[in-house]
Amino acid sequence: MRSVTALVVSLLACHSLAVAAWVQVGTGSGEARVSIVEQSSSGTTFVVDIPGVEVAPTDVDGVTYSRVSIPGAVAATLEEGKPEVPMVPVLLARPTGSVPTLRVVSMETKTLSVARLYPLQPALTYSQTPGPFVVDGNFYSGDAEYPSSRAVVVHTATWHDLDVVNVQVYPVVVRPARSEVVVTSRVTVRVDYSGGEYPSAITEWMQPMYRRLIRNYGAIGVGPGLDYHPGTRLLVICDPEYQANSELNSLLSTIQSYGYTTELMVKQPAWGSTTIKLKIKERYFDQGRVLRWVLLVGEYDEIPPKDHYTKPEWGQLSVPLSDYWYSDLNEDDLGCDDYPEIGIARLSPVAGDGGNADLSQQVQKIRDYWGGIAADVWLNKIALVAHKVGVATGLPPICWTLSLGGIC
């Protein structure tokens, strides 16, 4: 391990500015860079390069704190009241069933003089407002380095065809009593895999997403499986009220004519969200994981979403209502593994006598989209999911989705 001569940077000037100051620590410019330097079924070696950090002042109750960030990184969700530090996420494909272990091979660092880093605040639910400012006074008066590790394995999962491992790299380490941060400008990390082999082939339509998000996907040497396997591609679960809807059935016939096997499943009165998910999992696993989309047809009181979806690591937080839960089909003792296997969508007709007419209108909009419509009508109006206005700061990244390609 090689340590570069400490660089002491005075940041007093930037406390009078409203914008972040750039501090060069490595080579080049721009975002954090992740490079794969070695890949095999026994392990992956990668390098993270940090060109520089941005330091910005934040005043709270008359005290000026410094926020250190890295372009291309995100804020690490670690311990409340201790410094908020940036994190570079690295997602890797691992051999099926393997157990990953991590070690830091080498690193280069620079030491910066930065006083009092801003402490991580509690995450907020959608109905909460910020409480008292949280500061771990014992930590800030001590000299323990934080975080104690430069890189860790935080999560393993199965994402459709591939087992994956989430690695978090922490390029900024805080020394509070010295008013210093140690920035790792370059770190080499090795992740070893115990047991397992990569699959011989993966589902063709998953390839673009794997390439985009899995850092070592291009190096594992796995190609697409091109053999056709029969089974349901689109599963529609609908309330009995809509099973005879002519527009819905016509839409499914059209999709079937494109070569995608469709199935209409009528939700029974006794089915709750757990039973509905069991039906989805049966189709997915029993037919060789060829299921690609699930379309729910009905309002929440007709086709219920998962109620208060939560996980142990979220603490007291939960997602009040979640359709995403239906798309995450690989589970362990703690619940879903946070990687969706299928695409999920819902058509929500209005309740009451107008439900079928409203459903027909929604289906017709899908057909209009397929057929091409003028850009000056409803196509240029879109509703985007976002945090509640005014409480975005501090909201946890507990619910995220990936577009698996869809029909609506």
C-alpha contacts under 8 A as a table, 3 or more apart, distances in Angstrom:
res1	aa1	res2	aa2	distance
1	M	105	V	7.35
1	M	106	S	4.71
1	M	107	M	5.82
1	M	108	E	7.52
2	R	106	S	7.00
2	R	107	M	6.27
2	R	108	E	5.78
3	S	107	M	7.26
3	S	108	E	5.27
3	S	109	T	5.57
3	S	110	K	7.65
4	V	108	E	5.93
4	V	109	T	5.55
4	V	110	K	6.02
5	T	110	K	6.79
6	A	109	T	7.78
6	A	110	K	5.22
6	A	111	T	4.78
6	A	112	L	7.44
7	L	110	K	5.72
7	L	111	T	5.16
7	L	112	L	5.78
8	V	111	T	6.24
8	V	112	L	4.84
8	V	113	S	5.31
9	V	112	L	5.37
9	V	113	S	5.33
9	V	114	V	7.75
10	S	13	A	7.60
10	S	113	S	6.17
10	S	114	V	7.59
11	L	14	C	5.50
11	L	15	H	7.01
11	L	113	S	7.29
11	L	114	V	6.69
12	L	15	H	5.53
12	L	16	S	7.66
13	A	16	S	5.90
13	A	17	L	7.30
14	C	17	L	5.04
14	C	18	A	7.93
14	C	19	V	7.78
14	C	20	A	7.28
14	C	21	A	6.23
14	C	55	V	7.84
14	C	56	A	6.91
14	C	57	P	7.02
15	H	18	A	7.81
15	H	56	A	7.24
15	H	57	P	5.24
15	H	64	T	7.77
16	S	57	P	7.95
17	L	20	A	7.58
17	L	56	A	8.00
17	L	57	P	7.59
18	A	56	A	7.50
18	A	57	P	7.38
19	V	56	A	6.18
19	V	57	P	7.98
20	A	54	E	5.57
20	A	55	V	5.09
20	A	56	A	4.13
20	A	57	P	7.43
21	A	54	E	5.36
21	A	55	V	5.14
21	A	56	A	6.23
22	W	52	G	6.82
22	W	53	V	5.87
22	W	54	E	4.58
22	W	55	V	6.55
23	V	52	G	5.47
23	V	53	V	5.35
23	V	54	E	6.16
23	V	55	V	7.47
24	Q	27	T	7.75
24	Q	51	P	6.17
24	Q	52	G	4.28
24	Q	53	V	6.65
25	V	50	I	7.13
25	V	51	P	5.76
25	V	52	G	4.77
25	V	53	V	7.27
25	V	110	K	6.43
25	V	183	V	7.34
25	V	185	S	5.79
26	G	49	D	7.29
26	G	50	I	5.83
26	G	51	P	4.26
26	G	52	G	6.02
26	G	185	S	5.01
26	G	186	R	7.33
27	T	50	I	7.71
27	T	51	P	5.15
28	G	51	P	5.52
29	S	51	P	5.16
29	S	52	G	7.00
30	G	51	P	6.61
30	G	52	G	7.81
30	G	71	P	6.56
31	E	50	I	7.25
31	E	51	P	7.14
31	E	70	I	7.02
31	E	71	P	4.51
31	E	72	G	4.68
31	E	73	A	7.67
32	A	48	V	6.88
32	A	49	D	5.76
32	A	50	I	4.85
32	A	51	P	6.69
32	A	70	I	6.99
32	A	71	P	6.29
32	A	72	G	5.37
32	A	73	A	6.76
32	A	88	V	7.52
33	R	47	V	7.96
33	R	48	V	5.56
33	R	49	D	5.10
33	R	50	I	6.68
34	V	46	F	6.86
34	V	47	V	5.69
34	V	48	V	4.61
34	V	49	D	6.60
34	V	90	V	7.80
34	V	215	R	7.81
35	S	46	F	5.46
35	S	47	V	5.19
35	S	48	V	6.56
35	S	215	R	7.89
36	I	39	Q	7.28
36	I	44	T	7.42
36	I	45	T	6.12
36	I	46	F	4.34
36	I	47	V	6.49
36	I	215	R	7.27
36	I	216	N	6.39
37	V	44	T	7.87
37	V	45	T	5.65
37	V	46	F	5.40
37	V	47	V	7.08
38	E	43	G	7.95
38	E	44	T	5.67
38	E	45	T	4.93
38	E	46	F	6.96
39	Q	42	S	7.93
39	Q	43	G	6.07
39	Q	44	T	4.59
39	Q	45	T	6.46
39	Q	216	N	7.43
39	Q	219	A	6.30
39	Q	220	I	6.82
40	S	43	G	5.43
40	S	44	T	6.44
40	S	220	I	6.82
41	S	94	R	7.53
41	S	95	P	6.25
41	S	193	Y	7.06
41	S	196	G	7.82
41	S	197	E	6.31
41	S	198	Y	6.97
41	S	220	I	7.79
42	S	192	D	5.87
42	S	193	Y	5.08
42	S	194	S	6.91
42	S	195	G	7.84
43	G	94	R	7.96
43	G	190	R	7.10
43	G	191	V	5.43
43	G	192	D	4.11
43	G	193	Y	5.17
44	T	190	R	5.82
44	T	191	V	5.23
44	T	192	D	6.50
44	T	216	N	7.81
45	T	188	T	7.09
45	T	189	V	5.67
45	T	190	R	4.37
45	T	191	V	6.31
46	F	188	T	5.81
46	F	189	V	5.46
46	F	190	R	6.57
47	V	186	R	6.99
47	V	187	V	5.63
47	V	188	T	4.43
47	V	189	V	6.26
48	V	185	S	8.00
48	V	186	R	5.67
48	V	187	V	5.39
48	V	188	T	6.59
49	D	185	S	5.74
49	D	186	R	4.53
49	D	187	V	6.76
50	I	53	V	7.77
50	I	70	I	7.77
50	I	171	P	7.77
50	I	184	T	7.09
50	I	185	S	4.67
50	I	186	R	6.15
51	P	185	S	6.58
52	G	70	I	6.90
52	G	185	S	7.47
53	V	68	V	6.58
53	V	69	S	5.74
53	V	70	I	4.91
53	V	71	P	7.43
54	E	67	R	7.97
54	E	68	V	5.65
54	E	69	S	5.21
54	E	70	I	6.14
54	E	71	P	7.91
55	V	66	S	6.36
55	V	67	R	5.61
55	V	68	V	4.66
55	V	69	S	6.61
56	A	66	S	5.59
56	A	67	R	5.25
56	A	68	V	6.70
57	P	64	T	6.39
57	P	65	Y	5.72
57	P	66	S	4.67
57	P	67	R	6.29
58	T	64	T	5.61
58	T	65	Y	5.08
58	T	66	S	6.00
58	T	67	R	6.98
58	T	118	Y	7.49
59	D	62	G	6.09
59	D	63	V	5.45
59	D	64	T	4.35
59	D	65	Y	6.05
60	V	63	V	5.24
60	V	64	T	6.40
60	V	65	Y	7.45
64	T	116	R	7.76
65	Y	115	A	7.15
65	Y	116	R	5.34
65	Y	117	L	5.40
65	Y	118	Y	5.00
66	S	114	V	7.10
66	S	115	A	6.66
66	S	116	R	6.09
66	S	117	L	4.66
66	S	118	Y	5.49
67	R	84	E	7.40
67	R	117	L	5.83
67	R	118	Y	5.49
68	V	84	E	7.93
68	V	85	V	6.70
68	V	86	P	7.17
68	V	117	L	7.37
69	S	73	A	7.41
69	S	74	V	7.76
69	S	75	A	7.58
69	S	85	V	7.17
69	S	86	P	5.59
70	I	73	A	5.38
70	I	74	V	7.57
70	I	86	P	6.38
72	G	88	V	7.43
73	A	86	P	6.06
73	A	87	M	5.47
73	A	88	V	4.80
73	A	89	P	7.29
74	V	86	P	5.45
74	V	87	M	5.32
74	V	88	V	6.53
74	V	89	P	7.93
75	A	84	E	6.66
75	A	85	V	5.82
75	A	86	P	4.43
75	A	87	M	5.73
76	A	84	E	6.79
76	A	85	V	5.80
76	A	86	P	5.48
76	A	87	M	5.14
77	T	84	E	7.83
77	T	120	L	7.75
78	L	84	E	7.88
78	L	120	L	7.76
79	E	82	K	5.74
79	E	120	L	6.89
80	E	119	P	6.98
80	E	120	L	4.92
80	E	121	Q	5.43
80	E	122	P	5.98
80	E	134	V	7.08
80	E	135	V	7.73
80	E	136	D	7.88
81	G	119	P	4.93
81	G	120	L	5.30
81	G	121	Q	6.21
81	G	134	V	5.02
81	G	135	V	4.16
81	G	136	D	4.65
82	K	119	P	4.88
82	K	120	L	5.83
82	K	135	V	6.64
82	K	136	D	5.80
82	K	139	F	6.95
82	K	140	Y	7.75
83	P	117	L	5.48
83	P	118	Y	5.56
83	P	119	P	4.15
83	P	120	L	5.70
83	P	146	Y	7.80
83	P	174	V	7.45
84	E	117	L	7.02
84	E	118	Y	5.94
84	E	119	P	5.18
84	E	120	L	4.61
85	V	170	Y	7.44
85	V	172	V	6.30
85	V	173	V	7.69
86	P	170	Y	6.40
86	P	171	P	7.07
86	P	172	V	6.68
87	M	168	Q	6.27
87	M	169	V	5.56
87	M	170	Y	4.84
87	M	171	P	6.81
88	V	168	Q	5.84
88	V	169	V	5.03
88	V	170	Y	6.52
88	V	171	P	7.67
89	P	166	N	7.12
89	P	167	V	5.97
89	P	168	Q	4.77
89	P	169	V	6.35
90	V	166	N	6.05
90	V	167	V	5.05
90	V	168	Q	6.20
90	V	169	V	7.58
90	V	214	I	7.80
90	V	215	R	6.76
91	L	164	V	6.88
91	L	165	V	5.94
91	L	166	N	4.83
91	L	167	V	6.22
91	L	213	L	7.00
91	L	214	I	5.20
91	L	215	R	5.93
92	L	164	V	5.52
92	L	165	V	5.36
92	L	166	N	6.58
92	L	167	V	7.74
92	L	214	I	5.39
92	L	215	R	5.68
92	L	216	N	5.76
92	L	217	Y	7.40
93	A	162	L	6.40
93	A	163	D	5.89
93	A	164	V	4.40
93	A	165	V	6.42
93	A	214	I	6.52
93	A	215	R	7.87
93	A	216	N	6.49
93	A	217	Y	6.46
93	A	220	I	7.96
94	R	98	S	6.67
94	R	100	P	7.77
94	R	162	L	7.36
94	R	163	D	5.50
94	R	164	V	5.30
94	R	165	V	6.61
94	R	193	Y	6.96
94	R	198	Y	7.03
95	P	98	S	5.44
95	P	162	L	7.77
95	P	163	D	6.45
95	P	193	Y	7.18
95	P	195	G	7.41
95	P	196	G	4.96
95	P	197	E	4.44
95	P	198	Y	4.37
95	P	199	P	7.54
96	T	162	L	6.89
96	T	163	D	5.43
96	T	196	G	5.08
96	T	197	E	5.54
96	T	198	Y	5.73
96	T	199	P	7.08
97	G	163	D	7.18
97	G	195	G	6.97
97	G	196	G	5.35
97	G	197	E	7.89
98	S	193	Y	5.62
98	S	194	S	5.19
98	S	195	G	4.85
98	S	196	G	4.93
98	S	197	E	7.78
99	V	193	Y	5.53
99	V	194	S	5.05
99	V	195	G	6.95
100	P	153	V	7.79
100	P	165	V	7.51
100	P	191	V	6.25
100	P	192	D	5.52
100	P	193	Y	4.62
100	P	194	S	6.38
101	T	153	V	7.41
101	T	191	V	5.55
101	T	192	D	5.27
101	T	193	Y	6.63
102	L	151	A	7.82
102	L	152	V	6.77
102	L	153	V	6.79
102	L	189	V	7.23
102	L	190	R	5.79
102	L	191	V	4.47
102	L	192	D	6.35
103	R	151	A	7.81
103	R	189	V	6.00
103	R	190	R	5.45
103	R	191	V	6.59
104	V	107	M	7.66
104	V	150	R	7.55
104	V	151	A	7.16
104	V	187	V	7.37
104	V	188	T	6.11
104	V	189	V	4.58
104	V	190	R	6.28
105	V	187	V	7.61
105	V	188	T	5.34
105	V	189	V	5.48
105	V	190	R	6.52
106	S	187	V	5.78
106	S	188	T	5.26
106	S	189	V	7.37
107	M	184	T	6.58
107	M	185	S	7.58
107	M	186	R	5.49
107	M	187	V	4.15
107	M	188	T	6.23
108	E	184	T	5.66
108	E	185	S	5.68
108	E	186	R	5.22
108	E	187	V	6.45
109	T	182	V	6.39
109	T	183	V	5.41
109	T	184	T	4.29
109	T	185	S	5.50
109	T	186	R	7.22
110	K	182	V	5.73
110	K	183	V	5.32
110	K	184	T	6.54
110	K	185	S	7.03
111	T	180	E	6.69
111	T	181	V	5.83
111	T	182	V	4.44
111	T	183	V	6.20
112	L	180	E	5.63
112	L	181	V	5.40
112	L	182	V	6.32
112	L	183	V	7.48
113	S	179	S	5.98
113	S	180	E	4.65
113	S	181	V	6.58
114	V	117	L	7.33
114	V	179	S	5.45
114	V	180	E	5.16
114	V	181	V	6.26
115	A	176	P	7.69
115	A	179	S	4.48
115	A	180	E	6.65
116	R	140	Y	7.69
116	R	176	P	6.66
116	R	179	S	6.28
117	L	174	V	7.94
117	L	176	P	7.99
119	P	134	V	7.22
119	P	135	V	6.11
119	P	136	D	7.94
120	L	134	V	7.75
121	Q	133	F	7.17
121	Q	134	V	6.11
121	Q	394	G	6.90
122	P	134	V	7.76
122	P	394	G	6.92
123	A	394	G	4.93
123	A	395	L	5.17
123	A	396	P	5.59
124	L	127	S	7.82
124	L	128	Q	5.72
124	L	129	T	7.04
124	L	130	P	7.11
124	L	391	V	7.66
124	L	394	G	5.98
124	L	395	L	5.11
124	L	396	P	7.06
125	T	128	Q	5.38
125	T	317	L	6.77
125	T	395	L	6.63
126	Y	387	H	7.56
126	Y	388	K	6.46
126	Y	391	V	7.13
126	Y	395	L	7.88
128	Q	391	V	7.89
129	T	391	V	6.99
136	D	139	F	5.49
136	D	140	Y	6.54
137	G	140	Y	5.22
137	G	141	S	6.27
138	N	141	S	5.35
138	N	142	G	6.31
139	F	142	G	5.18
139	F	143	D	7.62
139	F	144	A	7.48
139	F	176	P	7.48
140	Y	143	D	7.71
140	Y	176	P	5.22
140	Y	177	A	6.48
141	S	176	P	6.77
141	S	177	A	5.66
142	G	176	P	6.58
142	G	177	A	5.56
143	D	175	R	5.80
143	D	176	P	5.88
143	D	177	A	5.05
143	D	178	R	7.22
144	A	175	R	6.42
144	A	176	P	7.54
145	E	148	S	5.85
145	E	173	V	6.34
145	E	174	V	5.54
145	E	175	R	5.13
145	E	176	P	7.68
146	Y	149	S	7.83
146	Y	173	V	5.33
146	Y	174	V	5.12
146	Y	175	R	6.92
147	P	150	R	7.15
147	P	170	Y	7.41
147	P	173	V	5.80
147	P	174	V	7.18
148	S	173	V	7.74
149	S	152	V	6.86
149	S	170	Y	7.45
150	R	169	V	5.83
150	R	170	Y	4.98
150	R	171	P	6.49
150	R	173	V	7.85
151	A	167	V	6.95
151	A	168	Q	5.54
151	A	169	V	4.23
151	A	170	Y	5.88
151	A	189	V	7.74
152	V	167	V	5.70
152	V	168	Q	5.49
152	V	169	V	6.69
153	V	165	V	7.14
153	V	166	N	5.98
153	V	167	V	4.58
153	V	168	Q	6.48
154	V	165	V	7.79
154	V	166	N	5.78
154	V	167	V	5.98
154	V	168	Q	6.86
155	H	165	V	5.84
155	H	166	N	5.11
155	H	167	V	7.44
156	T	163	D	7.43
156	T	164	V	5.76
156	T	165	V	4.42
156	T	166	N	6.22
156	T	337	D	7.83
157	A	163	D	5.77
157	A	164	V	5.40
157	A	165	V	6.48
157	A	337	D	5.56
157	A	338	D	7.67
157	A	339	Y	7.17
158	T	161	D	7.23
158	T	162	L	5.81
158	T	163	D	4.25
158	T	164	V	5.97
158	T	330	N	6.60
158	T	337	D	7.26
158	T	339	Y	7.04
159	W	162	L	5.33
159	W	163	D	6.00
159	W	164	V	6.83
159	W	330	N	7.89
159	W	339	Y	5.37
159	W	340	P	6.63
159	W	341	E	6.20
160	H	163	D	7.99
160	H	289	R	7.98
160	H	340	P	7.44
160	H	341	E	4.93
161	D	199	P	7.51
161	D	202	I	5.75
161	D	203	T	6.97
162	L	198	Y	7.70
162	L	199	P	7.40
162	L	202	I	7.76
170	Y	173	V	7.26
171	P	182	V	7.97
171	P	183	V	5.54
171	P	184	T	4.81
171	P	185	S	7.30
172	V	181	V	6.41
172	V	182	V	5.72
172	V	183	V	4.64
172	V	184	T	6.43
173	V	181	V	5.49
173	V	182	V	5.07
173	V	183	V	6.49
174	V	179	S	7.99
174	V	180	E	6.18
174	V	181	V	4.48
174	V	182	V	6.40
175	R	178	R	5.70
175	R	179	S	6.19
175	R	180	E	5.14
175	R	181	V	5.84
175	R	182	V	7.72
176	P	179	S	5.06
176	P	180	E	6.42
177	A	180	E	7.86
184	T	187	V	6.53
193	Y	196	G	7.89
198	Y	220	I	7.65
198	Y	222	V	7.55
199	P	202	I	7.01
199	P	222	V	7.05
200	S	222	V	6.12
200	S	223	G	7.35
201	A	222	V	5.60
201	A	223	G	5.20
201	A	224	P	5.14
201	A	225	G	4.90
202	I	206	M	7.40
202	I	207	Q	7.54
202	I	222	V	6.99
202	I	223	G	6.36
202	I	224	P	4.85
202	I	225	G	5.41
203	T	206	M	5.57
203	T	207	Q	7.02
203	T	224	P	5.69
203	T	225	G	5.62
203	T	226	L	7.91
204	E	207	Q	5.55
204	E	224	P	4.80
204	E	225	G	6.14
204	E	226	L	7.07
205	W	208	P	6.93
206	M	209	M	5.66
206	M	210	Y	6.26
206	M	404	L	7.71
207	Q	210	Y	5.08
207	Q	211	R	6.08
207	Q	224	P	7.38
208	P	211	R	5.20
208	P	212	R	6.26
209	M	212	R	5.08
209	M	213	L	6.11
210	Y	213	L	5.41
210	Y	214	I	5.31
210	Y	217	Y	6.43
211	R	214	I	5.95
211	R	215	R	7.52
211	R	217	Y	5.86
211	R	218	G	6.67
212	R	215	R	7.79
214	I	217	Y	5.40
215	R	218	G	7.71
216	N	219	A	5.37
216	N	220	I	6.59
217	Y	220	I	5.63
217	Y	221	G	7.81
218	G	221	G	6.73
229	H	288	G	7.70
229	H	290	V	7.14
230	P	287	Q	7.61
230	P	290	V	7.66
231	G	261	T	6.66
231	G	287	Q	5.69
231	G	288	G	7.88
231	G	290	V	6.29
231	G	291	L	7.19
232	T	235	L	6.51
232	T	260	Y	7.60
232	T	261	T	5.02
232	T	262	T	5.64
232	T	263	E	6.39
232	T	283	R	7.26
232	T	287	Q	7.61
232	T	290	V	6.79
232	T	291	L	5.55
233	R	260	Y	5.70
233	R	261	T	5.26
233	R	262	T	6.00
233	R	290	V	6.08
233	R	291	L	4.36
233	R	292	R	5.10
233	R	293	W	6.37
234	L	260	Y	6.99
234	L	261	T	6.44
234	L	262	T	4.73
234	L	263	E	6.39
234	L	291	L	6.40
234	L	292	R	6.17
234	L	293	W	4.86
234	L	294	V	5.79
234	L	295	L	7.41
235	L	262	T	5.93
235	L	263	E	5.00
235	L	264	L	6.23
235	L	265	M	7.23
235	L	280	I	7.92
235	L	291	L	7.49
235	L	293	W	6.36
235	L	294	V	4.83
235	L	295	L	6.31
236	V	262	T	7.56
236	V	263	E	6.06
236	V	264	L	4.82
236	V	265	M	5.91
236	V	294	V	5.78
236	V	295	L	4.71
236	V	296	L	5.95
236	V	297	V	7.22
237	I	264	L	6.15
237	I	265	M	4.79
237	I	266	V	5.75
237	I	267	K	6.20
237	I	294	V	7.47
237	I	295	L	6.31
237	I	296	L	5.06
237	I	297	V	6.20
238	C	241	E	7.95
238	C	242	Y	6.46
238	C	243	Q	6.51
238	C	264	L	7.40
238	C	265	M	6.43
238	C	266	V	5.19
238	C	267	K	5.76
238	C	296	L	5.87
238	C	297	V	4.45
238	C	298	G	6.11
238	C	303	I	7.22
239	D	242	Y	5.80
239	D	243	Q	6.86
239	D	266	V	5.96
239	D	267	K	5.35
239	D	268	Q	7.79
239	D	297	V	6.42
239	D	298	G	5.72
239	D	302	E	6.04
239	D	303	I	6.60
240	P	243	Q	5.36
240	P	266	V	5.78
240	P	267	K	6.50
240	P	268	Q	7.63
241	E	244	A	7.57
241	E	356	N	7.74
242	Y	245	N	5.17
242	Y	297	V	7.61
242	Y	298	G	7.96
242	Y	356	N	6.48
243	Q	249	N	7.90
243	Q	264	L	7.83
243	Q	266	V	6.74
244	A	248	L	7.94
244	A	249	N	7.20
245	N	248	L	5.42
245	N	249	N	6.29
245	N	356	N	6.62
245	N	360	S	7.41
246	S	249	N	5.20
246	S	250	S	5.97
246	S	360	S	7.83
247	E	250	S	5.04
247	E	251	L	6.12
247	E	360	S	5.39
247	E	363	V	6.43
247	E	364	Q	7.44
248	L	251	L	5.10
248	L	252	L	6.38
248	L	359	L	7.73
248	L	360	S	6.90
248	L	363	V	6.47
249	N	252	L	5.09
249	N	253	S	6.22
250	S	253	S	5.04
250	S	254	T	6.27
251	L	254	T	5.12
251	L	255	I	6.34
251	L	363	V	7.28
251	L	367	R	7.94
252	L	255	I	5.07
252	L	256	Q	6.07
252	L	262	T	6.52
253	S	256	Q	4.95
253	S	257	S	6.19
254	T	257	S	5.06
254	T	258	Y	6.63
255	I	258	Y	5.19
255	I	259	G	7.03
255	I	260	Y	5.99
255	I	261	T	7.75
255	I	262	T	7.30
256	Q	259	G	5.38
256	Q	260	Y	4.96
256	Q	261	T	5.37
256	Q	262	T	5.93
257	S	260	Y	7.17
267	K	271	W	6.68
267	K	276	I	7.83
267	K	303	I	7.53
268	Q	271	W	5.54
271	W	274	T	7.65
271	W	275	T	5.44
271	W	276	I	6.40
272	G	275	T	5.47
272	G	276	I	6.33
272	G	303	I	7.97
272	G	304	P	6.55
273	S	276	I	5.05
273	S	277	K	6.16
273	S	303	I	7.75
273	S	304	P	5.70
273	S	305	P	5.98
273	S	306	K	5.75
274	T	277	K	5.25
274	T	278	L	6.23
274	T	306	K	7.87
275	T	278	L	4.95
275	T	279	K	6.32
276	I	279	K	5.18
276	I	280	I	6.44
277	K	280	I	5.00
277	K	281	K	6.13
277	K	326	Y	5.75
278	L	281	K	5.06
278	L	282	E	6.12
279	K	282	E	5.12
279	K	283	R	6.47
280	I	283	R	5.32
280	I	284	Y	6.23
280	I	294	V	7.90
280	I	326	Y	7.70
281	K	284	Y	4.95
281	K	285	F	5.96
281	K	286	D	7.95
281	K	329	L	6.28
282	E	285	F	5.53
282	E	286	D	5.45
282	E	287	Q	7.88
283	R	286	D	5.51
283	R	287	Q	5.84
283	R	289	R	7.74
283	R	291	L	6.88
284	Y	287	Q	5.82
284	Y	288	G	6.54
284	Y	289	R	4.57
284	Y	290	V	6.46
284	Y	291	L	5.27
285	F	288	G	5.39
285	F	289	R	5.19
286	D	289	R	7.37
287	Q	290	V	6.43
287	Q	291	L	7.71
291	L	342	I	7.04
292	R	341	E	7.82
292	R	342	I	5.06
292	R	343	G	6.24
293	W	342	I	5.50
293	W	343	G	4.63
293	W	344	I	5.91
293	W	345	A	7.88
293	W	406	G	7.02
294	V	342	I	7.27
294	V	343	G	6.28
294	V	344	I	5.04
294	V	345	A	6.45
295	L	344	I	6.06
295	L	345	A	4.92
295	L	346	R	5.46
295	L	347	L	7.42
296	L	303	I	7.01
296	L	344	I	7.78
296	L	345	A	6.19
296	L	346	R	4.49
296	L	347	L	6.25
297	V	303	I	7.15
297	V	346	R	5.73
297	V	347	L	4.86
297	V	348	S	6.13
297	V	349	P	7.72
298	G	301	D	7.84
298	G	302	E	5.37
298	G	303	I	5.44
298	G	346	R	7.41
298	G	347	L	6.23
298	G	348	S	4.91
298	G	349	P	6.11
299	E	302	E	5.14
299	E	303	I	5.96
299	E	304	P	7.57
299	E	347	L	7.73
299	E	348	S	4.79
299	E	349	P	6.40
299	E	350	V	7.32
299	E	351	A	7.28
300	Y	303	I	5.20
300	Y	304	P	4.68
300	Y	305	P	6.30
300	Y	348	S	7.91
301	D	304	P	5.62
305	P	321	L	5.76
305	P	322	S	5.34
305	P	323	D	5.19
306	K	309	Y	6.06
306	K	320	P	7.94
306	K	321	L	5.54
306	K	322	S	4.99
306	K	323	D	6.43
306	K	325	W	6.54
306	K	326	Y	7.84
307	D	319	V	7.62
307	D	320	P	5.67
307	D	321	L	4.92
307	D	322	S	6.72
308	H	318	S	5.45
308	H	319	V	5.21
308	H	320	P	4.23
308	H	321	L	5.92
308	H	322	S	7.68
309	Y	318	S	5.44
309	Y	319	V	5.02
309	Y	320	P	6.44
309	Y	321	L	6.93
309	Y	322	S	6.62
309	Y	325	W	7.54
310	T	314	W	6.71
310	T	317	L	6.66
310	T	318	S	4.48
310	T	319	V	6.34
311	K	314	W	5.48
311	K	315	G	7.39
311	K	318	S	7.57
311	K	334	L	6.89
311	K	335	G	7.04
312	P	315	G	5.75
312	P	334	L	7.26
314	W	317	L	5.37
314	W	318	S	7.19
314	W	398	I	7.51
319	V	322	S	6.40
319	V	399	C	7.62
322	S	325	W	5.76
322	S	326	Y	7.98
323	D	326	Y	5.67
323	D	327	S	7.59
323	D	344	I	7.30
323	D	345	A	7.98
324	Y	327	S	5.43
324	Y	328	D	7.04
324	Y	340	P	7.91
324	Y	344	I	6.84
324	Y	401	T	7.14
325	W	328	D	5.57
325	W	336	C	7.58
326	Y	329	L	7.04
326	Y	344	I	7.28
327	S	340	P	5.06
327	S	341	E	5.89
327	S	342	I	5.22
327	S	343	G	6.31
327	S	344	I	5.98
328	D	331	E	7.63
328	D	336	C	6.02
328	D	337	D	7.10
328	D	338	D	6.43
328	D	339	Y	5.84
328	D	340	P	4.20
328	D	341	E	5.73
328	D	342	I	7.38
329	L	336	C	6.99
329	L	340	P	6.86
329	L	341	E	6.21
330	N	336	C	6.19
330	N	337	D	6.32
330	N	339	Y	7.96
330	N	341	E	7.83
331	E	334	L	7.46
331	E	335	G	5.15
331	E	336	C	4.44
331	E	337	D	5.77
332	D	335	G	5.31
332	D	336	C	6.57
332	D	337	D	7.18
336	C	339	Y	7.80
340	P	343	G	7.50
340	P	401	T	7.51
340	P	402	L	7.31
342	I	404	L	6.51
343	G	403	S	6.74
343	G	404	L	5.10
343	G	405	G	6.76
343	G	406	G	6.51
345	A	408	C	7.37
347	L	359	L	7.25
347	L	362	Q	7.40
348	S	359	L	7.37
349	P	355	G	4.97
349	P	356	N	7.00
349	P	358	D	5.36
349	P	359	L	5.07
350	V	354	G	6.49
350	V	355	G	4.85
350	V	358	D	6.41
350	V	359	L	7.99
351	A	354	G	6.92
351	A	355	G	5.50
352	G	355	G	5.73
353	D	356	N	7.44
354	G	357	A	5.40
354	G	358	D	6.12
355	G	358	D	5.14
355	G	359	L	6.13
356	N	359	L	5.00
356	N	360	S	6.15
357	A	360	S	5.12
357	A	361	Q	6.36
358	D	361	Q	5.08
358	D	362	Q	6.33
359	L	362	Q	5.07
359	L	363	V	6.21
360	S	363	V	5.14
360	S	364	Q	6.13
361	Q	364	Q	5.03
361	Q	365	K	6.34
362	Q	365	K	5.18
362	Q	366	I	6.65
363	V	366	I	5.11
363	V	367	R	6.47
364	Q	367	R	4.96
364	Q	368	D	6.08
365	K	368	D	4.90
365	K	369	Y	6.13
366	I	369	Y	5.11
366	I	370	W	6.34
366	I	408	C	6.28
367	R	370	W	5.06
367	R	371	G	6.16
368	D	371	G	5.07
368	D	372	G	6.05
368	D	373	I	6.27
369	Y	372	G	5.26
369	Y	373	I	6.33
369	Y	379	L	7.79
373	I	377	V	7.79
373	I	379	L	7.60
374	A	377	V	6.13
374	A	379	L	7.71
375	A	378	W	7.66
375	A	379	L	5.95
375	A	380	N	6.07
376	D	379	L	7.19
376	D	380	N	6.52
377	V	380	N	6.44
377	V	381	K	7.84
378	W	381	K	5.29
379	L	382	I	7.28
387	H	391	V	7.14
387	H	392	A	5.61
387	H	395	L	7.99
388	K	391	V	5.95
388	K	392	A	6.56
389	V	392	A	6.68
390	G	393	T	7.90
391	V	394	G	7.47
391	V	395	L	7.22
392	A	395	L	5.63
397	P	400	W	6.93
403	S	406	G	7.45
